[in-house]
């Protein structure tokens, strides 16, 4: 191979050519040849020296050679000279920022392409490749570049279809890809996007492996199209390309760049599609990126900012303390912006300039306007100047019209609603209120927004429409009901789902009651009962849906039933995969996964995949004949069967209007109107009881408060209910069920009174009727389903943990053990009374009696527990995890078993009694507060004497238990020194 000449040798050649030209006339044929040789020598010298002077002289000489008379053909090919001039122009344009050179080169190359290049021994593909390069230089430097990109794309397709050396299309395609990347980094528009994507796809099929720039260019093009069209196919293809590039790129900087693009892509999907799985992927990619020591400071700062936002959203979704700590760790690295009006005014000036120059066709061209609107509203808050508020409204209206802002429409509408609401409040403008109402449906139906945000917006819509008398109120309520379940089900575990509900209290707990009150106002009683059923005990309903029987489906389509049962089982295990201590219990099969995702993130991803599979299966099942309502909300015709054994009294406690409904199986519901002060009076009764309880159950203050509350309940609820039951012909001593809402979930409706009488004997509600409670109508229906065992003789399990603080427990245990003449009795006591041992024992006994301490944990309903041997705890979550199809009746002789924990949601009914009923027991006796130790023995003796009496022959024990409890507490009342709170404490749940 010939050695390249050195600078010294080139200088000698240049001197020789210059001397020759000094004595050869310009008209002589050899003059042109020497000019060409001099130009080439100057160009070669430039390649070594990198001096612009050499390149400039080379271009001057090449230009002179082109316009001189033709030389001897042996020495000079004018087309080749023309080609070499273009090469020099492109070099100078590219390396010394001279855009005019690129423009000239483009014109020369277009001219060359029209010549018969093969005749002059200049490869057509080389000219085409240079033209692509020249256009690429121009694309990077111009504001638009759309026509140039389109021409580059056509030329690249031409190169891909010709049968030349692969070097030409490789260089051209790489140039196209580089131009796309530069345009992307400049935040400029890339068009025609579809054609570019197809061209780059075709190129990757024939280009050699390792075409890093082309692969990255295609990935970025797909990213841009994803931002425009939100196509998940584009996302998946782009992410596959980026992951391939990260894995195969030999240079660390290239890997970092691809990783940055991948993180950006994951982030935008998490923004466009508010799926928790997508959020976890974005967090894991950003976390991995921040772990790289090669990350530049500027990118690190931006990624840290993103992580602060992402982890904050993660905390808003799940509420875990460790998530909040991580969010704070990123937030602490960012600077908070001032709200000082002077600073804001400066910011607003800059924002206005950016808005004026923004490319609104760019995927993020709406950003300047969006931020300007937010800053204007902040300026209004700081200054109270109306012009800022007006401009904020105008700006956000403009942003809302931009197609590029579609992914952020919800946020824009939210900001616009804030401004419009404030102006409407200040000025009373009816047109602002009309605009507000018109905006609500657009936000609520925006499927690119988080479901929880859409649900909150639908509640706001319903409230605003109802206040203003707008006809959309019913539509708003219906939309809210359709979103309520999905607003919390996307989080993976029971504990976090409850935290989400608590965070949304005021919406999740109030909205169904609001809608039911509206339906009652409209005379739609059956629909109101459906609404109350659908909107209460959301957690229990969701869990119960995972335990639906597959027997009926199995007879029609066994494979579908098997698949659904397996998914339900996996979902249930995952839903309960966090222990009371907060430790995540997730198995990865022993594999070591290094994806930047923490265990909780993988838990979220796994849940989302299971939910997707379950939804697909549910849709397939619902297409089967007779399964159209499978897994759907039960209709009134179904839930009215809850009243098959007696009326169910439903109390809707609501600020709009409160009502009492009586449900019968074979007649329409009956309404009992309430007084205007019903809502406030009920709140005061609950508050009086809660405040007095802090003084202790033995205090005179609490006894007076309880007496006052029972009397107030009778006046508020008891008297109108009893009168209505008499009017409807419901005989006294009939069974009735209470299905309360809100504060009534914590009030002793079963003991309302005393009821006025002529004989001077104190009577309470339970003297007239045999009352039970049910958290939902579905729970009551479930408790009446027949046992899967055809012949069943239950046995009784005694679970006891007596200690020095429970001296009466031994006497109570004796009573239970003496029942062995009537029913087999097994005992778990002392070291045998462990959580695992008790759960296992519950599977083999239809009856159970607990004698131990009951514990509550403030704000942690799933940590409510029975204290067992060695201070071990059988928690509510442990109970919920068990499935006991043969269970019949449970007596929970422990404190607080039917009491809600503080900071829990009343209508969710998260207490030990409801949990025991959920896991399979048909009837349960629990306690509303602390249980007095000495009451256990006598109450148990009277209770079981009644339940095992001959009067109940042929009737299941669970159906006898309500009357047995009523009879036992009546006997307690006759005991000398018996105080009110001791017998009122005991309540019956279930069949």
N, C-alpha and C positions, 0 to 999 in steps of 0.2 A: 504494500500500500504506500502510495507517494506521501511524503511528509509535507505537512502544511508549511508554507514559507513563514519566516519570522518577520517581525516588523522591520528589522534592518534590511532583509532581502527585499521586502516590499518597497521600502524607501528607494532602494537602488533601482527597482523596476519602474517606480513612478518617475524618478529622475530621468531614466532612459526614455520613457514615453514622452515626457515633457520636452526633452531635447529634440526628439524626432519630430514632434509637432511644430517645433520652432522653425524648422527649415523646410517642412513639407507644406505646399500650398493647400488652402482649404478646398480648392476645387479638385485636388488630386484624389483619386479613388482610395488611396491608402490612408488618407487623413481620417476618414470615418472609422476605419479599423483601429487606428491608434487611440482615438478618443474612447472607443469602446473598451480597449485594453486598459486605458488609464482609469476609466470609471470602475472597471472590475477590481483593479489593484487598490483603488481608494476604498472600495467597499470591503475588500478583504482586510485592509489595514484597520478599518473601523471595527470589524468583528474582534480584532485583538486589542485595540486601544480604547474602544468605547468612547472615542472623542467625537462630539457632534460635528466638528469641523470636517472630519473625514467623510462622514455620511452626507453632509451638505454638498461637498465637492463631488462626491459620487453621483448624486442626483443631478447636479448641474451638467456633468459630463454625459450621463445617460441621455438626458433631455437633448443636449446638443447633437448627440449621435443620431437620434431619431430624425431630427429635422435637417440633417446634412444629406447631400446626394448619395445614392447607393454606392457601396464599395464593391470590391470584387466579391462575388458570392462565396469564394473559398474562405474569406476572412470574416464576413459579417452576415448575420441573419437578423434583419431589422425587427422581426416579431420577437425574437429572443431578447433583443435589447429592450424592447417595449416591456416585456415580461419582467426583466431584471430591474427596470426603472420602478415598476409597481412594487417589487419586493423591497426596494430601498425606501420608497415612500411609506409603505406600511410599517417598516422598522422605525422610521423617524416619527411617524404618527403615534405609534404604540409606546415608544420609549421616551419621547420628548414632548408629549402632550401637544401635538399639532393637528387638530381636527381637520384642517383643510386638506392635509395630505391624504387622509382616509377618504375624503370626498372625491379627490382627484383619482385616487387608486380605484375607487368603485366605478367611476365613469370609464377609465382606461380598461378595466377588466370586463366590463359589460361590452365594450367595443371589441376586445380581443375574442370574446366568446362568439362573436359573429364572424370571425375569420376562419378559414380552413387551417386550423392549427396543426394538424398532422403533417401538412405539407412543409411547415416550418420547424418540424421536430420539437414542438412545444406541446406537452400532454394537456389535452382538454381538461382532464380531471384536476391537474395542478392549478389551472386558471380558475376553475370552479371553486376549488378549495380556498384559493387566495381571496376570491370574491366573498366567500362565507366569512373568512377572517376579517376582511375589511368592513363588512356589514356589522360584524360582531363588535368591532371597535366603535363604530358609530352608534350602535344600540346602547352601549354602556354610557356614552357621553350625552345622548339626547334624552329629552324628557319623555317622549312617547316611544318611538322605536317600533311601533306595531307593524308598519309596512316592511321595515327591514327584517324583523323576525319572521314575517310571513315569507319573504324572499329567501331568507336563510333556510327555512324549513323546506321549501320547494327544491332548492339546490341540493340540500342533504339527501332528500328522497331520490333525486337524480343520481347522486353518487352511490347510493345504496343499491340501485338497480343496475348500475353498469358493472362490467366484469373486469375491473381494474384491480390494482394493488389495494389491499385493505388499508394501507397507510393513509390514502387520501380520505376515504369516508371517516376513518378514525379521527383524523385531525379536524375535519369539518364538523362532525357531530360533537366532538369535544368542545369546539368553539361555540357551537349553538348552545350546548349545555352550560358552558361558562357564562355566556351572555344571559341566560335565564337566571342563573344563580346571582349574578351581579344585579340584575333587574329586581330580583326578589329582595336582596339585601338593601337596595335603594328604596324599597317599598313602592316600586313603580308597577304599572299594569303590565301583564304578560298576555299577549294575544298574537295569533289565534291559538288558544290553549289546547283545544281538542286535537288540532293538527300537530302541534308540537309534541304532545303526549304520544300520539300514534307514531310519529317519526322516531322518537327516542326509543319507543318499544321495539320498532323494527330494527333499529340500530343494534340494540343489545343482543338480538338474535344472531348477528353475524360478526360483531366485533369480538376481539380476543378477550379472554378473561382478564379482570383487573381494570376494566374501563371505569375507573372510580368516578371521574367527573361526569360521565354520561349517566351512570347509575344515579348519582346524586341529583343531576339535573332533572331526570325523570321523577325522582321522589319529590323534589320541590314543586315541579309542575302539578303533580297529583295533589300535593298539599294545597296549592292555590285553588285547584278545582274543588277540593273538599270544602274549603272555606266559602266557595261560591254556592255549591249545590248540596253540601252536607251528605254526600254519598258515602256510606260506610265501605263500599267496595273500593273507592279511591283511598280511603284511610288504610284499609288492610294492605292494599298493594304498595302504597307508599311506605308503610311501616316495615313490610317485608324487605323492601329494597334497602331501607336505612339500616335495618338489623344485619343484612348481608354485608353492607359496606363497613359497618362497625367491626364485624367479625373478620373481614378479609383485608382491610386497609393496612398496609405495612407501617404507615406513618401515624404517630400518635396524634398529631394535629388534625389529620384527616378523620381519625376516629372521634376526636372531640367535636369537630364540626358536625359530623353525622349524628352524634349523640345529642347535640344542641337542637338540631332539626327534629329528631325523634321526640325529645322532650316538648318542643313547641307544638308538634303535631298532637301528642297525647293531651297536652294542656287545652288546645282548642277543641278537641273532641269532648273533653270534660266540661267545657263551657257550653258548647252547642247542644250536647246531649247530657242532661243532668243525671247520669247513671252512676251510682256509687262505685261500680266496678271501674268505670273510666277515670273517676277521680283518683282511685287507688293507683291505677297505672301511671297517671301523670305524676303523682307524688313519688312513686318508686323511681321513675326515670329522673326526676329532678334531684332526688336524694343521691342516686348513683352518680349523677353528673357533678354534684357538689363534692363528692368523695374523691374526685380526680385532682391530683396535685398539678396537672398541666393546664387547668382551666384559667383563662385570663381574668384579671381583676374586674374588667368591665362586665364580662359575661357572668362571672360569679356574683356580682352585685345584682344583676337583673334576675338571675335564677333564685337568689336568696329572697328577693322581693316576691317572686312568684310563689316560692315555698311558704312564705308568711301568709299569703292569701289562701293558698290551697289547704294548709293545715288548719287555718281558721275556719274554713268551710267544713273541713272534716270534723272539727270540734262541734260546729253548729249542727252537723248531721248526727253525731254519735255521742257527744258529751263526755268522752272519757278524759280523765284528768291528765294522763300522760300525753294525750293529743294536744291539750291546751298548753302543757309545758313545752312541747316541741314547737308549737306555734309562737309562743313567747320567745323562744330561743332565736327564731328567725326574725321576729318583729323587732327585737332589741337591737338587731344589726342595721335596721333601717331608720331613716330620719323621719320624724313626723312633721307634717306640714302645718304651718301656722294658720290660724283663722283671723289674723289681724287684717282689718279692712284695707289698710294701705298696701300690704303684701298682696292681698287678693286682687286689688285693682290693677296692680302691675301684672299679675298672672293673667287676668282677664284680657288686658291689652295684647299680651303675647298670644293668648288663645284665639283672639279675633283674627290676628294676622295668619295664624295657622289654618283657621277655618276658611279664610279667603283664598288660600293657596292650595288647599287640600284637593287631592284627586278623588272625587266621590265615587268613581268607578272601581277604585282599588278595594280589595276585600276589607281593609281596615280604614278606609277613607272617612268613615263616619266618626272615628275616634275623637278628632279635635272638637267637633260639634257637641258630642256627648259630654266631654269633660268641661267644655265651656258652659253648657247648661247647668251642670252640677256646681261649678264655681259661682255662677251668677246667683243661684239660689242661696249659696253660703254667704255671698255678699249681701243679699237681701236680709238674711238672718242677722248679720252683724250691723247693718245700717238702717234697716226698715225702709229703705228707699224702694218705692213701688216700681221704678223703671227697671231695676234689676230683676224683680219678679216677672214683669211683663216680658222682658227680653229672654229670660229663662224659658218661659212658656213658648215663645216664638221659636227659639233655637231647638228645643226638644221636638216641637211639631215638625220642623224641617228634617231633623234626624230620622224621625219615624217614617218619613216618606222614602228614605234611601234604601234601596234593595240590599246594599252591603250591610246594613244594620239589622237585617232580619234575625240574626242569631242573638241579638241583644234587645229585641223589641220589648221583652218583658221589663227589663231594667229601665229602658227609656220611658215606657208607659208608667212605670212606678214613679219615676222622677217627675213626669208630667202631671200625674195625679196629685202628687204632693204639692206642686206649685198651684195647680188649679184649685185644689181644696183650700189652700191658704187664701188665695184671692177671692174665692167664693165666700169664705168666712168673713173676710175683711170688708168686701164690697157688696156681698149679697147678690152677685150676678147670676141670674137664672141660666144664662147661656153657658157659663162655666159648669154649673151643675149638670146641665144636659150633656155637655161634652164628657164629663166624668162618667156618667152612666153609659155613654156610647163606647168609652174606652175599656170598660170592665170586661166585656165578653172577649175582646181581642186578647187581653192579657190572660184570662182564665183558660182560653182554648189554645194558648201557645205551648205546643208540645216540646219546644226547645227549652222551656223553663222547668225548674224543679217542681215536682208534684206538690211538695209541701208549700212552696210559694204560691202556686196556683190555687191550692186549697185556701190559704189565708186570703188571697185576693177574692175568691168567690164568696167567702164569708163577709168580707167588706162590701162587696157588691150587693149581697142580699140585705145587709143592714141598711145601706144607703138607699136602696130601692124601696125598702119597706118604710123607712122614715119619710121618704118623699112621695109615697103612694105611686111609684112607677110600676107599670104593668109587668116589668121583667123580674119581679121579686120571686115568683115561683121557679122561673128558669135558673135564677141564681142559686136558690136553695137546692134544686135538683143537681146542679153542677157540683156544689159543695159536697153533697152526699155521695156523688160518684167518685170523688177524690179522697174522701176522708180515710178510707182503709189504706189506699196506696201511699198516703202521706207519711206513714210510719213503717209500713211493711218492708220498705227497701233497706232498712237497717237490720243487721243480722241476728241479734240476740234479744231475748225477752227483756232483760234488764235495760238494754239500750233503747228498745222500743218503748218501754215505760218512760224512760228519761225523755225521749222525744215527745211523748204525749204530755208529760209534765211541762216541758218547755213550750208546748203549744196550748197549754190550758187557757181557758178563755175562748178557745176556738173549738178544739176537739170535744170538750165536755159541754159547751154551751150550744154549738150550732145545731145538733140534732134536736135539742129541746126547743130552740128557737123555731126551727122548721115545723116541728110538731104543733107548737102553739099557733103558728100561722095556719096550718091545715085545720086545726080545730076551729079556728076563727072562721074559716071558709066552710065549716060543716063537714069536713072530710075526716071523719073519726077513724075509719079503718086504715086510711093512708097514714094518719098520725101514729097509730099503733105500729104499723110497719116501719115508720121512720125511727121511732124510739127503739124498736128492737134492733134495727140495723146500726144505730149509732151508739149503742151501749155495749160495755164489756167487749171492746174491740179485740183485746189481747186474747181473752178466752175464746171468742168466736174464731179468730185466726187459728189458734191451736186446735180447736175442735174440728176445724176443716181439714187438718192434717190427719185426723183419726177417723174420717168418714169410713163407714163400712163399704167394702168392695164386693160384698156377696151378690148384690143385684147385678152389678156390672159384670162380674165374673161369669154369670150365666149367659151373657150376651157376647162378651169379648174378653176372654180370659187373658190374652197377652197384654191388652191395654190396662186391664185391672192390675196385673202383676207389675207392670212398669210404673204405674201411678203410685201403687203402694210402696214400692221401693224408693221413689223420689220423695214421697211424703215422710217416710221413715228417716231418710237422710236430712231432710229439711228440719224435722222435729229435733233430731240429735244436734244439728247445727244451731238451731234456735236456742237450745238450752246449753250451749257449749261454754258458758262462763260460770265459774264457781262463785259462791257468795263473796269470796275474798277478792274477786275480780281477775283471777288468773285465767288466761285464755286456754281452753282445752281444744286444741285442733291437731289432728294427726296428719303428718305429711308422708306417711308410709315409710318413714325412716330415710327418705331421700333428703339430700342437702340442696335446697333451692337457693341459688344466688341470683335473684332477679331484682334486688333492691327493695323488695316489698316485705314489710314486716308481717308477723303472723296474723295480726288483725286484718291487714290488707288482703291477705290470701283468704281469710275467712269471708270477707265481703265479696270477693270475686267468686268464691265457691257458691255462696248463697245466690248470687245473681244468675249464675249458670243453671242452678237447680230451679229457680223460679221461672226462667225462660223455658226450660224443658217441661215444667209442670203446666205452664200456660199453653204450650203447643199440644200437649196431651189432652188438656181440658177441652180445647177447641175441637179436637178430633172426636172426643167422647160426646160432646154436645151435638155433633152432627148425626149421631146414632138415633134411630127411631125411639122415641120415648125418653130421651136423655137431654132434651133441650134445656132443662132447668138445672142440670148437673152443676154443682158447686156455686150456683147463683143464690142470691138472697131469697130466703123463703117468703112466699106470699102470705097474705092475711089468711087465706083458706087453710094454710098449713099451720101457722102459729096460733090460730084460734083454738086448736086442739089442746093448748095448754090449759084451757078451762074445762076440760072434759070431766074432771072430778070436783069442780066447784069454781065459783067466780074468781077472777084475778083482778085485783084493784091496782090500777096504774096511776101513779101521781106524777104529773109533769110540773116540776117546780121551775118556773121561768119568769124572767123579768118582764117580758112582753105581756104575758098572761099565764096564769097557772090554772091547771085543770085536773080533775079526777075523772078517770074513765074506768068503767066496770066492764070487763070482758066476759062474755058467755060463749059457750061453744055453738049454740044453735040460734043465736039472735044477734042483731047488730049491737055494737057497743053502746053503753049508756053514759051520758055526760052528767057530771055533777059540777055545776058552776061554782066558782069560788069568789070570795070577796076581793076587792081591789087591793087590800093590804095583805093578802095571803102570802105573797112572796116575801115581804119584809118581816112579817110576823114569824114565818118559819125560820128565817135566818136568825132572828133574835132568840128563838127557842134553842137552836143548835149552839149558838154562841154562849148562851147562859149555861148550858150543860158542860161545854168544853172548859169554860173559865172556872166553874165551880169544881170540876174534877181535879184541877191542879191542887186544890186544898186537901184532897184525899177522900176516899169513899166513906170514911168514918166521920168526916166533918159534918157539923150541923149545916154548914153552908151548902154542901153538896146535897144533903138530904132535902133541904128546902127547895133547892134548885130543881131536883128531879121531880119532886112533888108538883112544883109549878109547871114544869115542862109537860108532864103527863096530863095535867089539867088543861094546859094550853093546847096540846095536841088533840084532846077530845073536842074542844070547842072548834078548832080549826078543821079537823079531818074526821074525827070519830063520829061526832053527832050527825053530820050530813051523810056519811057513809052508812051508818046504821039505819037512818031514816030511809035511805034509798033501798037498802037491802030488804027492809020490811015492805016497802012499796012494791018491790019486784017479786015478792013472795019467796025470798030465800029464808028458809026456817032457821031459827037459832040452833046452835050446836052443829051447824054445817061447817065443812072445811072451807076456808078462804085463803087466798095467797096474796101477799103484798109484793108488788114490783115497783119499788120507789125509785126516784131519781134525786140527784143533787144532795142537799142537806138531809133529806129524809132517809138516805142510806145509813145515817148515823143516829137516827132517832127511834125510840122504842114504840113503834106503832102498835105492836101486839098488846101493850099494857096501858093504852090510853084510858084515862079516867081519873077519878071515879065517876061512874055514870050515875046521874041522879036517880033515886028510887024512893018509893013510898014507904018501904019497910026499914029504912035506915041502914041496910046492909051495903057495904062498899063493893061495888062490882066494877070490873075493868073489861076492856074489849075482849080479852081471852075468856071471860066468863060467858059471853054471849056466842062467840064463834071460836072455832079452833084454827088459829092462825099459823101460817108458815110464810117464809120469805123465799123469793127466787131472784137471782141477779138478772136473769133474762127469761123470756118465755121459752126460748130454745133449750135452755138448761133444764127447765121443768119438764119439757117434752122428752128430753134425753133421759131424765131420771125415771121415766115411766116405761121405757122400752123393755120388753121381756128379756129375761136372762137367757143366754145361749144354752144354758144347761136345762134339760127337760125335767129331770128329777133332781131336786136340790134341797139338801138339809144343811142349813148353815151352821157353822161353828163360830165361837166367839173368841177373839184374841184380846187379852188384857195386856196393855203396854203400861208399865209402871216404873217410876223412878222416885220413890219416896226418900225424903231426907228430913233433917231436923226442922226445917221450915214448913214441912207438910205432915204434921203429926196425924192429921185426920185421914191421910192417904191409906194407912194400913186398914182402917175400918172399912173404907170404900173398897179396897182390894178384896177383903173378906166377903163383902156382899156380892161382888162380881164372881168370885170363885165358887160361891154357894149356888150359883145358877147352873152348875154342871148336871144337876138332876133334870134340868129342862133342855139344856143345849150343851154340847161339848165345849169346854173352856181350855184354852192354852194360855200360858203366861210367859211374857218376856219381861224380866225384872233384873236389876243389878247389872252384872257384866254382860248379860245376854241382850240387854236393851241398847243395842247399837243401831245407828241409822240403817246400815245394810241389813241387819237382822230384822228390824221392824218392817222395812219395805218387803223383804222376802216373806215375812209372816203375813203381811196384808194380802199377798197373792193367794193365800190358801184358806182365808177365813172371810166369811160373808159379813160378820159383825165384829166391831172393834170398840174398845173402851180405853181411852187414854187417861192416866192419872199421873200428872207431872206438871212442871212449870211451863207456861207459855211465854214467849218473849217477842217483843216488837223492836224493830230498828227504824228510827226516824228516817224517812225518805228512802228506805230500802225494803219495799214490801216483800221481795223475794227472799229476804233474810229472816222474815218472821219464822219462828221455830218452836219446836218442842225440845225441852232440855232432857237429854237422856243420860245414860251412864257415863261417868267420868267427864261430865260437862260437855259431852258431844251433843251436837244439835241435828235434829231432823228438820230440815228447812222446808219452806213452802215450795221451793224449786225442786227439792228431792221428791216431794209428794207429787208434783205436777209431772215429773219424769216417769213416774210409775203408771202402769195401765192395769186396771183391776176390773175386768168385765163381770166377775161374779160378786163384786162387793154390793152390800145391801144397806147397812146402817152403821154409822159411826157416832159415838158419844165422845166429845172432846172436852173432858172435865179438866180444863186448864185455863189460865188467864188469857184474855185478849184474842180468843180464837176466831171470833166474828167481828173483830174490831179492825178498822182501817188504820194504817200507819199515817203519821203526820206527813204532809206534803205529797200524799198519794191522791189519785183522782177517784172521787166517790163512785162514779158510775162504772168504773172498771171492776169494782168488787174484789180487789186483790187482798184477800185475807185467808187464813188457814181453812176456815169452814168451806169457802167457795172452792179452794184448791182440792180439798178432800172430795167434794162433790164432783168436781171436774174429772178427777182421776178414776171415777167409777162408782162411788158410793151414791146410792139413790136418795138417801135422807141423812141429814147430819144435824146434831145438836151442838151449838157453840155458845160462846160467851161474848157479851158486848164490852166487857171491861174486866177488872180483876175479879177473881172468884174467891170467895171466903172459904178457907180450908175446911171448916167444920160442916159446911153444907153438902159436901160431896157424898158422904155415907148415906144420909137420910134421903137425899134427892135420888141417888142411884137405886136405893131400895124401893122407893115408891114408884120410880119410873119403870123399873123392870117388872115389878109386880103387876103394873097396869099393862105393859106390853105383852107379857107372857100369860095374861089371864085368858080364860076360855072364851071371852067375848069376841076375840079376834080370830076365831077358827076360820081357816081358809083364806085369810088375808095375810099378805106378806108383812114381815116385821117392819119394813121401811114404811109401809102404809099405816101401821099402828103407832108409829113413834111420835107423831105430832100430838095426838090425843094423850098419849102416855106422858109427854112432857107437860102438857096443859094440866093434867090431873096431878102430877107430882108437884108442880109449882103452886097449885091451889092448896095442897096440903101444907107446903112450906109456909104459906101466908097465915095459916091458922096457928102456927107455932108461936108461943109466947116470946116476945122480944125480937121477932123477925122484922127486919127493916126492909123498906121498899126496894132499895137498890139490889138486895141479894136475890130476890126472886125475879125481878125484872131482867136481870142479867142474862138469863138463859133464853135462847132463840132457836127456832127450828127452820132448817132450810131443806128444800127438796119436795119429794112426792108426798 
